[in-house]
Amino acid sequence: MAGLGDIMKQAQRLKAEMDRLQAEAATKTVEGSAGGGMVTVVANGKGDLLSAKIDPEVARGEDLEMLQDLVVAAANDALRKARELLAQEVSRLTGGLSLPGLF
């Protein structure tokens, strides 16, 4: 049976590894898009939006509401992929165990 000291050491190692994974994820990027690539958004594994690209033809259009919807959809796609990226990294760390509240 593991003692409290052993459990604390394991928790500290897990925390250090989580910090390392989050820092590593921040250096990776994912791309989300909408409208068949008319709007593309890049995010990092931390979930920060880094850039957005809008096809000039869409920007010239008169349907501003559609363009706004495409930007939101592309951003949501990129953020979903960023969450998936971090979840994959955490899953590797935990050996597939689901630990609620870990990230």
C-alpha positions, 0 to 999 in steps of 0.5 A: 500500500502506498504511503501518503508521501508516495502519493504526494510524490506521484501527484507532484510528478503528474503536475509537472508532466501536465505543466510540460504537456500544456507548454508543449501544446502551446507550441503546436497549432491547429487549423479550423475552417468554414465555408469550404476554406473561405475562412481559416483560423489558426489556434494553438494547443492552449486554445489561443486564437493566433490568426484568421484568414478570410478569402478576399472574395468573401470579404467583398460580398455584401452578406456581412452576417454570413461572413461573421457566421463563417468566422465564428464557425472557423474559430469554433472548429479551431478551438475544438481541435485545440481541445482534442489535441490537449486531450490526446496529450493528456490521454497519453500521460494518463494511459487512457484514464479519464481524470475529470477536471485535469484540464 
